[in-house]
Each structure stands twice: as structure tokens, then as C-alpha cells.
Amino acid sequence: MTDLPIKNHIRRFRFETGEMTQKELAAHVGVTRQTIVAIENAKYSPTLELAFKIAELFNVGIEDVFQYTTGNDK
């Protein structure tokens, strides 16, 4: 399976927020730890609602956490 075109900075934000674990993030936004792992590794695209919840939790804009890349982006 190839990586999805949605890239993210979740891992960086977790560590900038008191080294929040994937399990803690998952509990805050109402998903499983496995879902957070898959999103962080660009194996799963979050729903728009989940993306907003994650950004809100870190008190940043959604575009600060997630970026859409195309094949032309390097």
C-alpha cells in the first residue's frame, strides 16, 4: 500500500504538548491508538471532523497539522 497524499505533523505536536502519547491523543479525540498510528504514518486519512478535533486539541489551525500533497510536491 502506498502512502496517502495527506501529510501531517501530529507526532511533532504531540511532543511539543508535553510528550503526549498516541493513546492519550486517541482518548482526547475519541478514536483508537491504532487510528492515530495509521494517521501519523500516512496510511489512513482522518475524517474532516477528526482532523479539526486534532487541530483544536493542539490549539492550531488544521492547515498547521495537515497538508495535502500532490505527485508534483517534493
PDB file with SEQRES, HELIX, SHEET and CRYST1 records, atoms N, CA, C and O in Angstrom:
SEQRES   1 A   74  MET THR ASP LEU PRO ILE LYS ASN HIS ILE ARG ARG PHE          
SEQRES   2 A   74  ARG PHE GLU THR GLY GLU MET THR GLN LYS GLU LEU ALA          
SEQRES   3 A   74  ALA HIS VAL GLY VAL THR ARG GLN THR ILE VAL ALA ILE          
SEQRES   4 A   74  GLU ASN ALA LYS TYR SER PRO THR LEU GLU LEU ALA PHE          
SEQRES   5 A   74  LYS ILE ALA GLU LEU PHE ASN VAL GLY ILE GLU ASP VAL          
SEQRES   6 A   74  PHE GLN TYR THR THR GLY ASN ASP LYS                          
HELIX    1 AA1 ILE A   10  GLU A   16  1                                   7    
HELIX    2 AA2 GLN A   22  VAL A   29  1                                   8    
HELIX    3 AA3 ARG A   33  GLU A   40  1                                   8    
HELIX    4 AA4 LEU A   48  LEU A   57  1                                  10    
HELIX    5 AA5 ILE A   62  VAL A   65  1                                   4    
SHEET    1 AA1 2 ILE A   6  ASN A   8  0                                        
SHEET    2 AA1 2 PHE A  66  TYR A  68 -1                                        
CRYST1    1.000    1.000    1.000  90.00  90.00  90.00 P 1           1          
ATOM      1  N   MET A   1       0.850  -1.173   0.000  1.00  0.00           N  
ATOM      2  CA  MET A   1       0.000   0.000   0.000  1.00  0.00           C  
ATOM      3  C   MET A   1       0.898   1.238   0.000  1.00  0.00           C  
ATOM      4  O   MET A   1       1.909   1.279   0.701  1.00  0.00           O  
ATOM      5  N   THR A   2       0.525   2.237  -0.784  1.00  0.00           N  
ATOM      6  CA  THR A   2       1.323   3.457  -0.865  1.00  0.00           C  
ATOM      7  C   THR A   2       0.833   4.482   0.148  1.00  0.00           C  
ATOM      8  O   THR A   2      -0.300   4.427   0.625  1.00  0.00           O  
ATOM      9  N   ASP A   3       1.722   5.417   0.461  1.00  0.00           N  
ATOM     10  CA  ASP A   3       1.345   6.486   1.379  1.00  0.00           C  
ATOM     11  C   ASP A   3       0.294   7.378   0.743  1.00  0.00           C  
ATOM     12  O   ASP A   3       0.261   7.543  -0.476  1.00  0.00           O  
ATOM     13  N   LEU A   4      -0.551   7.944   1.564  1.00  0.00           N  
ATOM     14  CA  LEU A   4      -1.611   8.841   1.115  1.00  0.00           C  
ATOM     15  C   LEU A   4      -1.052  10.239   0.887  1.00  0.00           C  
ATOM     16  O   LEU A   4       0.010  10.571   1.412  1.00  0.00           O  
ATOM     17  N   PRO A   5      -1.755  11.064   0.107  1.00  0.00           N  
ATOM     18  CA  PRO A   5      -1.260  12.417  -0.162  1.00  0.00           C  
ATOM     19  C   PRO A   5      -1.471  13.399   0.982  1.00  0.00           C  
ATOM     20  O   PRO A   5      -1.135  14.576   0.852  1.00  0.00           O  
ATOM     21  N   ILE A   6      -2.019  12.936   2.098  1.00  0.00           N  
ATOM     22  CA  ILE A   6      -2.212  13.819   3.253  1.00  0.00           C  
ATOM     23  C   ILE A   6      -1.052  13.585   4.216  1.00  0.00           C  
ATOM     24  O   ILE A   6      -0.910  12.503   4.788  1.00  0.00           O  
ATOM     25  N   LYS A   7      -0.240  14.598   4.383  1.00  0.00           N  
ATOM     26  CA  LYS A   7       0.887  14.542   5.325  1.00  0.00           C  
ATOM     27  C   LYS A   7       0.483  15.267   6.600  1.00  0.00           C  
ATOM     28  O   LYS A   7      -0.444  16.077   6.594  1.00  0.00           O  
ATOM     29  N   ASN A   8       1.181  14.974   7.695  1.00  0.00           N  
ATOM     30  CA  ASN A   8       0.803  15.612   8.952  1.00  0.00           C  
ATOM     31  C   ASN A   8       2.001  15.818   9.863  1.00  0.00           C  
ATOM     32  O   ASN A   8       3.080  15.264   9.652  1.00  0.00           O  
ATOM     33  N   HIS A   9       1.772  16.630  10.878  1.00  0.00           N  
ATOM     34  CA  HIS A   9       2.785  16.932  11.885  1.00  0.00           C  
ATOM     35  C   HIS A   9       2.297  16.538  13.278  1.00  0.00           C  
ATOM     36  O   HIS A   9       2.667  17.160  14.273  1.00  0.00           O  
ATOM     37  N   ILE A  10       1.473  15.512  13.336  1.00  0.00           N  
ATOM     38  CA  ILE A  10       0.889  15.101  14.612  1.00  0.00           C  
ATOM     39  C   ILE A  10       1.970  14.716  15.612  1.00  0.00           C  
ATOM     40  O   ILE A  10       1.924  15.134  16.769  1.00  0.00           O  
ATOM     41  N   ARG A  11       2.927  13.935  15.179  1.00  0.00           N  
ATOM     42  CA  ARG A  11       3.977  13.492  16.096  1.00  0.00           C  
ATOM     43  C   ARG A  11       4.690  14.699  16.720  1.00  0.00           C  
ATOM     44  O   ARG A  11       4.905  14.738  17.932  1.00  0.00           O  
ATOM     45  N   ARG A  12       5.049  15.668  15.900  1.00  0.00           N  
ATOM     46  CA  ARG A  12       5.731  16.866  16.405  1.00  0.00           C  
ATOM     47  C   ARG A  12       4.857  17.592  17.422  1.00  0.00           C  
ATOM     48  O   ARG A  12       5.338  17.982  18.486  1.00  0.00           O  
ATOM     49  N   PHE A  13       3.570  17.777  17.101  1.00  0.00           N  
ATOM     50  CA  PHE A  13       2.672  18.463  18.030  1.00  0.00           C  
ATOM     51  C   PHE A  13       2.479  17.673  19.324  1.00  0.00           C  
ATOM     52  O   PHE A  13       2.356  18.265  20.396  1.00  0.00           O  
ATOM     53  N   ARG A  14       2.452  16.349  19.234  1.00  0.00           N  
ATOM     54  CA  ARG A  14       2.326  15.543  20.454  1.00  0.00           C  
ATOM     55  C   ARG A  14       3.505  15.794  21.385  1.00  0.00           C  
ATOM     56  O   ARG A  14       3.330  15.936  22.595  1.00  0.00           O  
ATOM     57  N   PHE A  15       4.707  15.849  20.817  1.00  0.00           N  
ATOM     58  CA  PHE A  15       5.884  16.037  21.651  1.00  0.00           C  
ATOM     59  C   PHE A  15       6.030  17.469  22.136  1.00  0.00           C  
ATOM     60  O   PHE A  15       6.608  17.711  23.196  1.00  0.00           O  
ATOM     61  N   GLU A  16       5.515  18.415  21.373  1.00  0.00           N  
ATOM     62  CA  GLU A  16       5.524  19.811  21.824  1.00  0.00           C  
ATOM     63  C   GLU A  16       4.464  20.057  22.892  1.00  0.00           C  
ATOM     64  O   GLU A  16       4.483  21.085  23.568  1.00  0.00           O  
ATOM     65  N   THR A  17       3.545  19.115  23.040  1.00  0.00           N  
ATOM     66  CA  THR A  17       2.467  19.231  24.026  1.00  0.00           C  
ATOM     67  C   THR A  17       2.734  18.238  25.158  1.00  0.00           C  
ATOM     68  O   THR A  17       1.925  17.350  25.423  1.00  0.00           O  
ATOM     69  N   GLY A  18       3.865  18.400  25.811  1.00  0.00           N  
ATOM     70  CA  GLY A  18       4.177  17.571  26.971  1.00  0.00           C  
ATOM     71  C   GLY A  18       4.389  16.109  26.662  1.00  0.00           C  
ATOM     72  O   GLY A  18       4.103  15.251  27.496  1.00  0.00           O  
ATOM     73  N   GLU A  19       4.888  15.810  25.472  1.00  0.00           N  
ATOM     74  CA  GLU A  19       5.145  14.429  25.060  1.00  0.00           C  
ATOM     75  C   GLU A  19       3.904  13.550  25.204  1.00  0.00           C  
ATOM     76  O   GLU A  19       3.957  12.453  25.761  1.00  0.00           O  
ATOM     77  N   MET A  20       2.792  14.059  24.691  1.00  0.00           N  
ATOM     78  CA  MET A  20       1.522  13.332  24.694  1.00  0.00           C  
ATOM     79  C   MET A  20       1.683  12.005  23.947  1.00  0.00           C  
ATOM     80  O   MET A  20       2.263  11.967  22.862  1.00  0.00           O  
ATOM     81  N   THR A  21       1.175  10.935  24.522  1.00  0.00           N  
ATOM     82  CA  THR A  21       1.258   9.637  23.857  1.00  0.00           C  
ATOM     83  C   THR A  21       0.159   9.518  22.798  1.00  0.00           C  
ATOM     84  O   THR A  21      -0.807  10.280  22.785  1.00  0.00           O  
ATOM     85  N   GLN A  22       0.339   8.548  21.924  1.00  0.00           N  
ATOM     86  CA  GLN A  22      -0.697   8.276  20.927  1.00  0.00           C  
ATOM     87  C   GLN A  22      -1.989   7.856  21.616  1.00  0.00           C  
ATOM     88  O   GLN A  22      -3.079   8.220  21.177  1.00  0.00           O  
ATOM     89  N   LYS A  23      -1.867   7.100  22.681  1.00  0.00           N  
ATOM     90  CA  LYS A  23      -3.049   6.652  23.428  1.00  0.00           C  
ATOM     91  C   LYS A  23      -3.788   7.839  24.045  1.00  0.00           C  
ATOM     92  O   LYS A  23      -5.018   7.884  24.014  1.00  0.00           O  
ATOM     93  N   GLU A  24      -3.051   8.800  24.605  1.00  0.00           N  
ATOM     94  CA  GLU A  24      -3.671   9.987  25.190  1.00  0.00           C  
ATOM     95  C   GLU A  24      -4.371  10.824  24.115  1.00  0.00           C  
ATOM     96  O   GLU A  24      -5.493  11.289  24.315  1.00  0.00           O  
ATOM     97  N   LEU A  25      -3.702  11.011  22.977  1.00  0.00           N  
ATOM     98  CA  LEU A  25      -4.318  11.757  21.877  1.00  0.00           C  
ATOM     99  C   LEU A  25      -5.592  11.062  21.425  1.00  0.00           C  
ATOM    100  O   LEU A  25      -6.625  11.705  21.233  1.00  0.00           O  
ATOM    101  N   ALA A  26      -5.516   9.762  21.258  1.00  0.00           N  
ATOM    102  CA  ALA A  26      -6.682   8.996  20.817  1.00  0.00           C  
ATOM    103  C   ALA A  26      -7.857   9.174  21.777  1.00  0.00           C  
ATOM    104  O   ALA A  26      -8.995   9.345  21.342  1.00  0.00           O  
ATOM    105  N   ALA A  27      -7.586   9.134  23.069  1.00  0.00           N  
ATOM    106  CA  ALA A  27      -8.649   9.295  24.065  1.00  0.00           C  
ATOM    107  C   ALA A  27      -9.269  10.691  23.993  1.00  0.00           C  
ATOM    108  O   ALA A  27     -10.482  10.843  24.139  1.00  0.00           O  
ATOM    109  N   HIS A  28      -8.444  11.699  23.771  1.00  0.00           N  
ATOM    110  CA  HIS A  28      -8.940  13.080  23.686  1.00  0.00           C  
ATOM    111  C   HIS A  28      -9.860  13.291  22.489  1.00  0.00           C  
ATOM    112  O   HIS A  28     -10.819  14.058  22.573  1.00  0.00           O  
ATOM    113  N   VAL A  29      -9.574  12.612  21.369  1.00  0.00           N  
ATOM    114  CA  VAL A  29     -10.353  12.860  20.145  1.00  0.00           C  
ATOM    115  C   VAL A  29     -11.339  11.733  19.824  1.00  0.00           C  
ATOM    116  O   VAL A  29     -12.052  11.802  18.823  1.00  0.00           O  
ATOM    117  N   GLY A  30     -11.382  10.700  20.666  1.00  0.00           N  
ATOM    118  CA  GLY A  30     -12.407   9.663  20.533  1.00  0.00           C  
ATOM    119  C   GLY A  30     -12.153   8.601  19.478  1.00  0.00           C  
ATOM    120  O   GLY A  30     -13.089   8.118  18.841  1.00  0.00           O  
ATOM    121  N   VAL A  31     -10.880   8.232  19.288  1.00  0.00           N  
ATOM    122  CA  VAL A  31     -10.546   7.139  18.363  1.00  0.00           C  
ATOM    123  C   VAL A  31      -9.595   6.185  19.078  1.00  0.00           C  
ATOM    124  O   VAL A  31      -9.242   6.410  20.236  1.00  0.00           O  
ATOM    125  N   THR A  32      -9.185   5.132  18.398  1.00  0.00           N  
ATOM    126  CA  THR A  32      -8.240   4.185  18.985  1.00  0.00           C  
ATOM    127  C   THR A  32      -6.807   4.649  18.734  1.00  0.00           C  
ATOM    128  O   THR A  32      -6.544   5.466  17.851  1.00  0.00           O  
ATOM    129  N   ARG A  33      -5.897   4.112  19.525  1.00  0.00           N  
ATOM    130  CA  ARG A  33      -4.477   4.402  19.322  1.00  0.00           C  
ATOM    131  C   ARG A  33      -4.041   3.953  17.936  1.00  0.00           C  
ATOM    132  O   ARG A  33      -3.222   4.613  17.296  1.00  0.00           O  
ATOM    133  N   GLN A  34      -4.583   2.834  17.470  1.00  0.00           N  
ATOM    134  CA  GLN A  34      -4.228   2.320  16.147  1.00  0.00           C  
ATOM    135  C   GLN A  34      -4.611   3.311  15.047  1.00  0.00           C  
ATOM    136  O   GLN A  34      -3.910   3.421  14.041  1.00  0.00           O  
ATOM    137  N   THR A  35      -5.708   4.022  15.232  1.00  0.00           N  
ATOM    138  CA  THR A  35      -6.111   5.035  14.254  1.00  0.00           C  
ATOM    139  C   THR A  35      -5.090   6.164  14.219  1.00  0.00           C  
ATOM    140  O   THR A  35      -4.721   6.633  13.143  1.00  0.00           O  
ATOM    141  N   ILE A  36      -4.634   6.601  15.382  1.00  0.00           N  
ATOM    142  CA  ILE A  36      -3.625   7.662  15.435  1.00  0.00           C  
ATOM    143  C   ILE A  36      -2.333   7.192  14.778  1.00  0.00           C  
ATOM    144  O   ILE A  36      -1.710   7.948  14.032  1.00  0.00           O  
ATOM    145  N   VAL A  37      -1.924   5.958  15.044  1.00  0.00           N  
ATOM    146  CA  VAL A  37      -0.719   5.402  14.415  1.00  0.00           C  
ATOM    147  C   VAL A  37      -0.850   5.438  12.901  1.00  0.00           C  
ATOM    148  O   VAL A  37       0.073   5.865  12.207  1.00  0.00           O  
ATOM    149  N   ALA A  38      -1.990   4.991  12.384  1.00  0.00           N  
ATOM    150  CA  ALA A  38      -2.206   4.951  10.944  1.00  0.00           C  
ATOM    151  C   ALA A  38      -2.205   6.350  10.330  1.00  0.00           C  
ATOM    152  O   ALA A  38      -1.663   6.546   9.242  1.00  0.00           O  
ATOM    153  N   ILE A  39      -2.800   7.314  11.009  1.00  0.00           N  
ATOM    154  CA  ILE A  39      -2.811   8.694  10.505  1.00  0.00           C  
ATOM    155  C   ILE A  39      -1.397   9.256  10.515  1.00  0.00           C  
ATOM    156  O   ILE A  39      -0.959   9.833   9.520  1.00  0.00           O  
ATOM    157  N   GLU A  40      -0.676   9.099  11.622  1.00  0.00           N  
ATOM    158  CA  GLU A  40       0.699   9.608  11.715  1.00  0.00           C  
ATOM    159  C   GLU A  40       1.592   9.026  10.626  1.00  0.00           C  
ATOM    160  O   GLU A  40       2.465   9.717  10.102  1.00  0.00           O  
ATOM    161  N   ASN A  41       1.378   7.768  10.288  1.00  0.00           N  
ATOM    162  CA  ASN A  41       2.200   7.095   9.283  1.00  0.00           C  
ATOM    163  C   ASN A  41       1.667   7.250   7.861  1.00  0.00           C  
ATOM    164  O   ASN A  41       2.139   6.579   6.944  1.00  0.00           O  
ATOM    165  N   ALA A  42       0.685   8.132   7.676  1.00  0.00           N  
ATOM    166  CA  ALA A  42       0.089   8.417   6.367  1.00  0.00           C  
ATOM    167  C   ALA A  42      -0.470   7.159   5.695  1.00  0.00           C  
ATOM    168  O   ALA A  42      -0.384   6.999   4.477  1.00  0.00           O  
ATOM    169  N   LYS A  43      -1.036   6.283   6.506  1.00  0.00           N  
ATOM    170  CA  LYS A  43      -1.676   5.074   5.986  1.00  0.00           C  
ATOM    171  C   LYS A  43      -3.197   5.204   6.002  1.00  0.00           C  
ATOM    172  O   LYS A  43      -3.905   4.372   5.435  1.00  0.00           O  
ATOM    173  N   TYR A  44      -3.694   6.258   6.658  1.00  0.00           N  
ATOM    174  CA  TYR A  44      -5.132   6.475   6.802  1.00  0.00           C  
ATOM    175  C   TYR A  44      -5.375   7.977   6.852  1.00  0.00           C  
ATOM    176  O   TYR A  44      -4.693   8.705   7.573  1.00  0.00           O  
ATOM    177  N   SER A  45      -6.351   8.428   6.081  1.00  0.00           N  
ATOM    178  CA  SER A  45      -6.721   9.842   6.111  1.00  0.00           C  
ATOM    179  C   SER A  45      -7.834  10.053   7.125  1.00  0.00           C  
ATOM    180  O   SER A  45      -8.844   9.349   7.095  1.00  0.00           O  
ATOM    181  N   PRO A  46      -7.659  11.009   8.018  1.00  0.00           N  
ATOM    182  CA  PRO A  46      -8.708  11.249   9.008  1.00  0.00           C  
ATOM    183  C   PRO A  46      -9.934  11.873   8.361  1.00  0.00           C  
ATOM    184  O   PRO A  46      -9.841  12.500   7.306  1.00  0.00           O  
ATOM    185  N   THR A  47     -11.072  11.699   8.995  1.00  0.00           N  
ATOM    186  CA  THR A  47     -12.255  12.416   8.545  1.00  0.00           C  
ATOM    187  C   THR A  47     -12.012  13.900   8.791  1.00  0.00           C  
ATOM    188  O   THR A  47     -11.132  14.268   9.569  1.00  0.00           O  
ATOM    189  N   LEU A  48     -12.773  14.730   8.144  1.00  0.00           N  
ATOM    190  CA  LEU A  48     -12.641  16.166   8.348  1.00  0.00           C  
ATOM    191  C   LEU A  48     -12.916  16.514   9.805  1.00  0.00           C  
ATOM    192  O   LEU A  48     -12.215  17.341  10.388  1.00  0.00           O  
ATOM    193  N   GLU A  49     -13.923  15.895  10.391  1.00  0.00           N  
ATOM    194  CA  GLU A  49     -14.249  16.146  11.798  1.00  0.00           C  
ATOM    195  C   GLU A  49     -13.075  15.778  12.709  1.00  0.00           C  
ATOM    196  O   GLU A  49     -12.730  16.539  13.613  1.00  0.00           O  
ATOM    197  N   LEU A  50     -12.467  14.625  12.475  1.00  0.00           N  
ATOM    198  CA  LEU A  50     -11.337  14.199  13.295  1.00  0.00           C  
ATOM    199  C   LEU A  50     -10.139  15.124  13.097  1.00  0.00           C  
ATOM    200  O   LEU A  50      -9.442  15.448  14.059  1.00  0.00           O  
ATOM    201  N   ALA A  51      -9.897  15.545  11.873  1.00  0.00           N  
ATOM    202  CA  ALA A  51      -8.789  16.470  11.605  1.00  0.00           C  
ATOM    203  C   ALA A  51      -8.984  17.771  12.380  1.00  0.00           C  
ATOM    204  O   ALA A  51      -8.034  18.297  12.960  1.00  0.00           O  
ATOM    205  N   PHE A  52     -10.209  18.290  12.389  1.00  0.00           N  
ATOM    206  CA  PHE A  52     -10.490  19.513  13.151  1.00  0.00           C  
ATOM    207  C   PHE A  52     -10.320  19.286  14.656  1.00  0.00           C  
ATOM    208  O   PHE A  52      -9.799  20.156  15.354  1.00  0.00           O  
ATOM    209  N   LYS A  53     -10.752  18.132  15.160  1.00  0.00           N  
ATOM    210  CA  LYS A  53     -10.603  17.830  16.583  1.00  0.00           C  
ATOM    211  C   LYS A  53      -9.131  17.802  16.981  1.00  0.00           C  
ATOM    212  O   LYS A  53      -8.754  18.333  18.026  1.00  0.00           O  
ATOM    213  N   ILE A  54      -8.308  17.187  16.149  1.00  0.00           N  
ATOM    214  CA  ILE A  54      -6.876  17.108  16.441  1.00  0.00           C  
ATOM    215  C   ILE A  54      -6.263  18.501  16.449  1.00  0.00           C  
ATOM    216  O   ILE A  54      -5.517  18.845  17.366  1.00  0.00           O  
ATOM    217  N   ALA A  55      -6.569  19.302  15.435  1.00  0.00           N  
ATOM    218  CA  ALA A  55      -6.030  20.660  15.363  1.00  0.00           C  
ATOM    219  C   ALA A  55      -6.499  21.488  16.555  1.00  0.00           C  
ATOM    220  O   ALA A  55      -5.710  22.230  17.141  1.00  0.00           O  
ATOM    221  N   GLU A  56      -7.761  21.370  16.915  1.00  0.00           N  
ATOM    222  CA  GLU A  56      -8.303  22.122  18.047  1.00  0.00           C  
ATOM    223  C   GLU A  56      -7.612  21.732  19.352  1.00  0.00           C  
ATOM    224  O   GLU A  56      -7.318  22.587  20.188  1.00  0.00           O  
ATOM    225  N   LEU A  57      -7.358  20.445  19.518  1.00  0.00           N  
ATOM    226  CA  LEU A  57      -6.687  19.974  20.723  1.00  0.00           C  
ATOM    227  C   LEU A  57      -5.307  20.625  20.871  1.00  0.00           C  
ATOM    228  O   LEU A  57      -4.898  20.975  21.978  1.00  0.00           O  
ATOM    229  N   PHE A  58      -4.598  20.783  19.755  1.00  0.00           N  
ATOM    230  CA  PHE A  58      -3.269  21.392  19.782  1.00  0.00           C  
ATOM    231  C   PHE A  58      -3.330  22.918  19.688  1.00  0.00           C  
ATOM    232  O   PHE A  58      -2.300  23.591  19.706  1.00  0.00           O  
ATOM    233  N   ASN A  59      -4.553  23.456  19.589  1.00  0.00           N  
ATOM    234  CA  ASN A  59      -4.762  24.902  19.539  1.00  0.00           C  
ATOM    235  C   ASN A  59      -4.059  25.543  18.340  1.00  0.00           C  
ATOM    236  O   ASN A  59      -3.448  26.606  18.452  1.00  0.00           O  
ATOM    237  N   VAL A  60      -4.161  24.871  17.193  1.00  0.00           N  
ATOM    238  CA  VAL A  60      -3.582  25.380  15.950  1.00  0.00           C  
ATOM    239  C   VAL A  60      -4.602  25.200  14.834  1.00  0.00           C  
ATOM    240  O   VAL A  60      -5.614  24.522  15.013  1.00  0.00           O  
ATOM    241  N   GLY A  61      -4.336  25.800  13.695  1.00  0.00           N  
ATOM    242  CA  GLY A  61      -5.201  25.624  12.537  1.00  0.00           C  
ATOM    243  C   GLY A  61      -5.014  24.258  11.911  1.00  0.00           C  
ATOM    244  O   GLY A  61      -3.950  23.649  12.025  1.00  0.00           O  
ATOM    245  N   ILE A  62      -6.043  23.786  11.256  1.00  0.00           N  
ATOM    246  CA  ILE A  62      -5.985  22.465  10.623  1.00  0.00           C  
ATOM    247  C   ILE A  62      -4.843  22.388   9.609  1.00  0.00           C  
ATOM    248  O   ILE A  62      -4.219  21.339   9.445  1.00  0.00           O  
ATOM    249  N   GLU A  63      -4.574  23.508   8.930  1.00  0.00           N  
ATOM    250  CA  GLU A  63      -3.503  23.523   7.927  1.00  0.00           C  
ATOM    251  C   GLU A  63      -2.121  23.460   8.558  1.00  0.00           C  
ATOM    252  O   GLU A  63      -1.142  23.167   7.871  1.00  0.00           O  
ATOM    253  N   ASP A  64      -2.024  23.732   9.860  1.00  0.00           N  
ATOM    254  CA  ASP A  64      -0.755  23.586  10.568  1.00  0.00           C  
ATOM    255  C   ASP A  64      -0.451  22.123  10.864  1.00  0.00           C  
ATOM    256  O   ASP A  64       0.710  21.736  10.994  1.00  0.00           O  
ATOM    257  N   VAL A  65      -1.493  21.320  10.968  1.00  0.00           N  
ATOM    258  CA  VAL A  65      -1.331  19.898  11.280  1.00  0.00           C  
ATOM    259  C   VAL A  65      -1.298  19.048  10.018  1.00  0.00           C  
ATOM    260  O   VAL A  65      -0.489  18.127   9.912  1.00  0.00           O  
ATOM    261  N   PHE A  66      -2.168  19.348   9.063  1.00  0.00           N  
ATOM    262  CA  PHE A  66      -2.316  18.516   7.869  1.00  0.00           C  
ATOM    263  C   PHE A  66      -2.020  19.296   6.598  1.00  0.00           C  
ATOM    264  O   PHE A  66      -2.381  20.466   6.472  1.00  0.00           O  
ATOM    265  N   GLN A  67      -1.356  18.627   5.656  1.00  0.00           N  
ATOM    266  CA  GLN A  67      -1.103  19.210   4.343  1.00  0.00           C  
ATOM    267  C   GLN A  67      -1.443  18.174   3.275  1.00  0.00           C  
ATOM    268  O   GLN A  67      -1.174  16.982   3.417  1.00  0.00           O  
ATOM    269  N   TYR A  68      -2.040  18.677   2.211  1.00  0.00           N  
ATOM    270  CA  TYR A  68      -2.328  17.829   1.061  1.00  0.00           C  
ATOM    271  C   TYR A  68      -1.176  17.998   0.077  1.00  0.00           C  
ATOM    272  O   TYR A  68      -0.827  19.115  -0.303  1.00  0.00           O  
ATOM    273  N   THR A  69      -0.600  16.887  -0.324  1.00  0.00           N  
ATOM    274  CA  THR A  69       0.498  16.950  -1.293  1.00  0.00           C  
ATOM    275  C   THR A  69       0.091  16.231  -2.570  1.00  0.00           C  
ATOM    276  O   THR A  69      -0.703  15.290  -2.543  1.00  0.00           O  
ATOM    277  N   THR A  70       0.636  16.680  -3.673  1.00  0.00           N  
ATOM    278  CA  THR A  70       0.382  16.028  -4.954  1.00  0.00           C  
ATOM    279  C   THR A  70       1.662  15.336  -5.405  1.00  0.00           C  
ATOM    280  O   THR A  70       2.708  15.484  -4.772  1.00  0.00           O  
ATOM    281  N   GLY A  71       1.585  14.608  -6.456  1.00  0.00           N  
ATOM    282  CA  GLY A  71       2.767  13.927  -7.008  1.00  0.00           C  
ATOM    283  C   GLY A  71       3.857  14.902  -7.398  1.00  0.00           C  
ATOM    284  O   GLY A  71       5.023  14.520  -7.497  1.00  0.00           O  
ATOM    285  N   ASN A  72       3.493  16.172  -7.624  1.00  0.00           N  
ATOM    286  CA  ASN A  72       4.474  17.180  -8.019  1.00  0.00           C  
ATOM    287  C   ASN A  72       5.207  17.764  -6.829  1.00  0.00           C  
ATOM    288  O   ASN A  72       6.251  18.395  -6.996  1.00  0.00           O  
ATOM    289  N   ASP A  73       4.673  17.565  -5.614  1.00  0.00           N  
ATOM    290  CA  ASP A  73       5.309  18.096  -4.409  1.00  0.00           C  
ATOM    291  C   ASP A  73       6.507  17.243  -4.036  1.00  0.00           C  
ATOM    292  O   ASP A  73       6.444  16.016  -4.114  1.00  0.00           O  
ATOM    293  N   LYS A  74       7.578  17.868  -3.638  1.00  0.00           N  
ATOM    294  CA  LYS A  74       8.768  17.112  -3.206  1.00  0.00           C  
ATOM    295  C   LYS A  74       9.110  17.470  -1.793  1.00  0.00           C  
ATOM    296  O   LYS A  74      10.077  16.946  -1.240  1.00  0.00           O  
TER     297      LYS A  74                                                      
END                                                                             
